[in-house]
């Protein structure tokens, strides 16, 4: 099983033996500033290697968890 961020904010793709699944990660947003600038997301300035967001950190932890679980006897 492999978990990858699908977009920078709210979707992850999970690779399973049956094929890819796409999940929506819930997060609250300020309705008055839905563009994301409140969270420091500059869509017109995406670097080649973006900093690790909270979503990417969670995906890495989940990948590590499932890797350890699959190696257990």
C-alpha positions, 0 to 999 in steps of 0.5 A: 500500500502506498499513499501519495498526496494528489493535490497540495491541499485536500486529496490523497491517492492510495495505491492498493492491490485492487488499484488506486483510491482517492480520498478527500482529507477534511480540513477547515478553511476560512470561508472568507479567504478560500483561495488559501492565501491565509495558509501561505499557498501561492499557486503562482509560485510553486517551487520545484521541491515544495516544502513538506506540508502537513498532508505530505508529513501525514502521508509519509507517516502512514506509508512508514506505518504500513511498511512496518505492518507488512514486514511483521510476521 
